[in-house]
Amino acid sequence: MLGAMKSSARLWFMAAAATIMVAAGFSLAATPAQANGCITNTPGVSDGTAAHPFLIENVENLECMRDNAQYLVAGLFFKQTADIDLSAQPIWNTTIGDLNLGAFAGNYDGNGKKITGLQVALTLRFAALFGTTNGATISNLAVLNATTSLQDGHAAVLVGQATGTVITNVQTSGTVTGNVAGGIVADALDGTSISSSFSSAAAIGNIQCDGESCVSCGTGGGGLVGCAESLTALANSITDSYSSGPVSSDQAAGGLVGANVGNLTITNSYSRSRLIGEQRESGPIARFGGILGGYEGGDLAITSAFWNPTDADHAVTNNFGTEATQAAMKTAALYTAGGWDIAETTPTTKKWISCSTQNDGYPFLQWYAAQQGWTCTAPTPPGPVPPGPTPPGPPNAFVTRITGTSSTSVSSFITVPGAGSTSQAGTFNSSSSGRSAKLTTACRGTKKVTKAGRYRLSCQLTSAARSARRKGSIRVSLKTTFTPTGGAARSVTRNVTLKKTSSGVTG
């Protein structure tokens, strides 16, 4: 914000000085940007307003944006009018928006054009076409065959670090290597949204990261986003988007998002990205997942987001999103049941199209089909159309951890993937004979949960358990059950010793 204020002040001063010079009868010299012809500023024609955006027509125009802080400030509009090939240009050692000149805060309309052959190699912080953005909008742009790398920082094709940035109708491809790597965005912060976009870029999280040097949400590799962080009320979001490029990391890898801290929503999206790397954790919250890799807490809402283990190609994955077969993911019925705006024919006003002749049979976005001139014909079976596959039930895997006891209860944490109900029941052997067993209820507790997250459970001790503890320690078998709304129950049983005079926990 400070950089933007300084740039705005500088532009105001230049305009005021120009007015004084004209009034005094002096000729008005061109600004440095105009002098070298990198961007033409013609009032009423191409002046950076919404009605008359600056035109980006060639390599020189694009590099002018990169090298001049005056073009990074909020309120300016840019429109690309031709495809731009950077493959024969020197490797970029700076970006559009960086820590020195300030974040890009304007509005860039790619106008359905391409930028190909981008090469960015940096040694610090953020490597991408746009290094840092804040409050920016980027739309209608394809950045293809890009190569970006950063040994100890954030690397992506489109944006290195995006804060409160709106990204729409974007396509990316290429190879990205960094501590945190994303096909579209490396680090998404505080209200950044990606919609109607897709990436086939290979995202490679830097395996040399150790526990001390990793960023807060771990080394992430994401088909779309490497790391999503939102510690405010502004959730990051991914809507109507998909990934297909391979994702590699030994810390956290996800088909859509490598790792997350804070509030995140993912809606009507899918991943067919392959997950590659050494899985260091297992279980239902493993840091490898078809949709989301590492989850470090926060409000998480994942709705109608699909993946399948064949595409993921990894033995240990978590349960974020909805697992489906490849066959099911190549039919419109799966997505229609999930509430997607999808059809099987073109032309159409639907957001998504699904047909077997394009995109390997997986759904694709209508705007891209229009660009490519793709058409699809709805199948006409000779007989009645068989019913589509039944979408899988909601995930029921969970993690529970006993945290302590008191004179009246056993306390636990439970992390669940969605809404449902939880319950706990404990039993202990109240028989005084070592040769016989008399199981007696030790505690009971239930709790409704409304969304994915971590919750505290309290299993209240019965009078029989409290009485037995006054005589000595008792060993309780504690069964924890989670039943997702509309799904099947799953239970986990653990033992806990309730001591006679202490609330300590063993077992």
C-alpha positions, -999 to 999 in steps of 0.1 A, spaced: 0 0 0 29 24 8 45 17 -25 11 24 -43 7 57 -23 43 68 -33 36 59 -69 3 77 -69 20 108 -54 47 107 -80 21 106 -108 1 135 -93 33 156 -90 42 149 -126 7 159 -138 8 190 -117 42 200 -131 30 194 -166 0 217 -161 23 245 -148 46 242 -177 18 243 -203 3 274 -186 37 291 -187 41 284 -224 67 257 -222 66 226 -245 57 194 -226 84 167 -230 74 131 -230 77 110 -198 106 85 -198 82 57 -206 68 76 -236 102 88 -247 114 52 -253 80 43 -268 74 13 -245 37 23 -238 17 49 -257 -3 72 -235 -29 89 -257 -58 107 -238 -91 94 -249 -75 65 -268 -51 46 -246 -47 64 -212 -50 36 -186 -87 42 -178 -113 14 -179 -128 29 -211 -94 34 -227 -69 9 -212 -32 10 -220 -26 -14 -249 0 -42 -245 9 -50 -281 44 -65 -280 74 -75 -259 85 -39 -252 51 -30 -238 51 -59 -214 87 -52 -202 77 -16 -198 51 -26 -173 77 -47 -155 103 -20 -153 83 11 -144 66 15 -110 42 41 -124 23 12 -142 19 -9 -110 -5 14 -91 -42 7 -84 -68 21 -108 -48 15 -141 -62 -7 -168 -42 -28 -194 -54 -48 -224 -33 -72 -244 -41 -69 -281 -17 -95 -296 0 -128 -288 35 -122 -273 63 -147 -276 91 -143 -250 110 -175 -259 138 -156 -277 141 -130 -250 166 -129 -222 156 -147 -190 137 -123 -167 156 -115 -135 127 -93 -123 89 -95 -125 58 -73 -130 54 -62 -94 81 -70 -69 95 -61 -35 115 -32 -49 90 -14 -72 58 -25 -53 30 -50 -60 10 -48 -92 -24 -34 -81 -40 -27 -115 -63 -46 -139 -48 -68 -167 -72 -81 -194 -54 -106 -216 -83 -103 -241 -80 -140 -250 -44 -136 -261 -13 -156 -252 21 -150 -236 44 -179 -245 80 -189 -236 83 -168 -204 115 -176 -185 120 -163 -149 150 -172 -127 153 -154 -94 172 -159 -61 147 -141 -38 111 -145 -29 86 -145 -58 91 -158 -94 63 -155 -120 49 -133 -147 35 -111 -119 59 -113 -89 35 -98 -63 0 -85 -67 -23 -67 -43 -60 -60 -50 -53 -67 -87 -75 -84 -114 -61 -106 -141 -84 -122 -167 -87 -138 -201 -50 -147 -204 -30 -178 -214 6 -180 -202 20 -211 -219 53 -230 -219 66 -210 -191 97 -219 -170 100 -202 -136 124 -212 -108 133 -200 -74 155 -220 -50 143 -207 -17 110 -189 -23 77 -189 -42 74 -198 -79 44 -199 -102 35 -193 -138 11 -163 -133 16 -148 -98 42 -154 -71 23 -139 -42 -13 -128 -47 -30 -107 -20 -67 -101 -25 -64 -107 -62 -91 -118 -86 -80 -143 -113 -106 -153 -140 -105 -172 -173 -68 -180 -171 -48 -209 -186 -12 -219 -177 14 -245 -187 51 -251 -183 74 -260 -154 76 -243 -120 102 -250 -94 104 -234 -59 102 -239 -22 65 -233 -28 53 -240 -63 19 -235 -80 6 -238 -116 -12 -205 -114 -3 -189 -80 25 -198 -56 12 -180 -24 -25 -170 -23 -33 -145 5 -64 -130 22 -93 -131 -3 -75 -142 -35 -99 -160 -58 -93 -182 -88 -123 -190 -110 -130 -205 -144 -93 -213 -148 -70 -243 -154 -34 -254 -154 -13 -282 -169 19 -269 -155 43 -292 -136 47 -278 -100 78 -290 -82 81 -281 -45 118 -278 -35 127 -310 -16 157 -293 0 135 -275 25 140 -285 61 117 -279 90 135 -246 100 134 -230 65 100 -240 53 72 -213 50 44 -214 75 22 -239 56 51 -261 46 67 -268 12 37 -270 -11 33 -282 -47 -2 -273 -61 -18 -280 -95 -32 -244 -91 -19 -230 -58 12 -239 -38 1 -224 -5 -31 -207 5 -29 -185 36 -58 -164 50 -57 -153 86 -85 -128 81 -122 -130 74 -114 -130 37 -113 -166 26 -92 -176 -4 -113 -195 -30 -111 -218 -61 -143 -221 -81 -150 -239 -114 -114 -247 -121 -92 -278 -126 -56 -290 -128 -39 -317 -148 -2 -312 -144 20 -333 -121 27 -321 -86 59 -330 -67 69 -323 -31 82 -342 -1 63 -319 23 28 -312 11 13 -319 -24 -23 -313 -35 -40 -316 -69 -55 -281 -65 -38 -266 -34 -5 -278 -19 -11 -266 17 -35 -244 35 -35 -221 66 -67 -203 74 -100 -199 55 -104 -216 22 -133 -226 -1 -131 -250 -31 -162 -254 -52 -172 -272 -84 -136 -281 -93 -116 -312 -100 -80 -325 -103 -64 -352 -124 -29 -342 -113 -4 -369 -105 12 -366 -70 49 -374 -68 72 -375 -38 80 -391 -5 50 -393 18 62 -386 54 29 -388 71 0 -413 68 -36 -415 78 -67 -394 70 -49 -361 73 -18 -370 53 -2 -341 36 -8 -356 1 -43 -353 -14 -61 -353 -47 -76 -319 -39 -57 -304 -8 -24 -315 6 -14 -301 40 -41 -287 62 -28 -265 90 -62 -253 103 -89 -227 96 -124 -228 81 -123 -252 52 -153 -257 29 -148 -281 0 -179 -287 -21 -184 -309 -51 -146 -312 -58 -136 -345 -74 -104 -366 -78 -95 -402 -83 -66 -423 -70 -55 -435 -104 -48 -400 -115 -33 -391 -82 -10 -421 -85 -1 -421 -48 -7 -448 -23 -14 -425 7 -38 -397 2 -61 -378 25 -98 -376 22 -104 -339 13 -128 -337 -17 -147 -365 -32 -130 -396 -46 -144 -409 -79 -134 -433 -106 -119 -421 -139 -150 -435 -157 -173 -415 -135 -152 -383 -139 -157 -386 -177 -195 -384 -175 -216 -353 -171 -239 -372 -147 -213 -371 -118 -211 -333 -120 -248 -327 -126 -255 -346 -94 -229 -323 -77 -247 -292 -88 -224 -281 -116 -235 -259 -145 -226 -284 -171 -238 -297 -205 -228 -324 -231 -232 -302 -262 -219 -270 -278 -226 -242 -284 -241 -237 -249 -245 -211 -222 -233 -236 -196 -200 -229 -177 -188 -265 -182 -189 -290 -211 -183 -328 -209 -178 -349 -240 -156 -379 -248 -140 -364 -279 -122 -335 -261 -98 -331 -232 -94 -368 -227 -131 -371 -218 -128 -349 -187 -149 -317 -184 -136 -284 -198 -146 -248 -196 -170 -233 -221 -149 -202 -228 -119 -223 -237 -140 -245 -260 -152 -214 -278 -116 -202 -282 -105 -236 -296 -136 -241 -318 -144 -274 -301 -179 -289 -307 -195 -319 -290 -226 -339 -299 -248 -354 -273 -248 -392 -274 -280 -408 -287 -282 -444 -273 -304 -468 -292 -324 -476 -260 -332 -460 -227 -304 -441 -212 -289 -461 -183 -287 -443 -150 -254 -425 -143 -230 -437 -116 -240 -430 -81 -217 -404 -66 -197 -417 -36 -209 -410 -1 -193 -383 19 -159 -391 35 -159 -404 70 -122 -406 79 -112 -386 110 -84 -381 135 -89 -381 173 -65 -374 201 -71 -377 239 -59 -345 255 -66 -351 293 -90 -361 320 -107 -345 350 -127 -358 379 -158 -358 357 -148 -364 321 -123 -375 294 -114 -347 269 -104 -352 233 -100 -334 200 -115 -347 168 -107 -335 132 -135 -343 107 -138 -338 69 -174 -324 70 -207 -321 88 -222 -349 108 -224 -363 143 -197 -375 167 -201 -397 198 -179 -413 225 -185 -443 248 -161 -457 273 -162 -491 291 -141 -506 319 -138 -539 337 -155 -535 371 -151 -571 382 -129 -577 413 -119 -611 400 -89 -613 376 -105 -643 359 -138 -627 349 -147 -595 331 -177 -573 338 -178 -545 314 -194 -513 328 -201 -480 311 -174 -455 320 -185 -424 301 -207 -411 273 -208 -380 251 -222 -367 217 -216 -336 196 -230 -323 163 -206 -308 138 -216 -284 110 -185 -284 88 -150 -297 84 -126 -288 112 -113 -296 147 -137 -299 176 -134 -306 214 -152 -337 227 -161 -344 263 -170 -379 275 -188 -375 308 -179 -401 335 -207 -422 349 -212 -425 387 -199 -461 385 -166 -449 369 -162 -421 395 -168 -445 423 -143 -470 409 -116 -442 406 -119 -434 443 -107 -470 449 -79 -471 424 -69 -465 388 -92 -479 360 -84 -486 324 -111 -474 300 -116 -485 264 -128 -453 247 -146 -457 214 -150 -425 192 -174 -426 163 -180 -401 134 -210 -403 111 -210 -379 82 -243 -364 71 -257 -389 46 -228 -413 50 -216 -443 69 -202 -443 104 -165 -450 113 -151 -457 148 -117 -457 165 -110 -473 199 -82 -463 222 -73 -471 258 -69 -445 285 -59 -450 322 -78 -429 347 -56 -426 378 -69 -426 413 -55 -393 424 -44 -377 391 -59 -366 358 -29 -378 339 -34 -399 308 -15 -430 296 -21 -455 270 
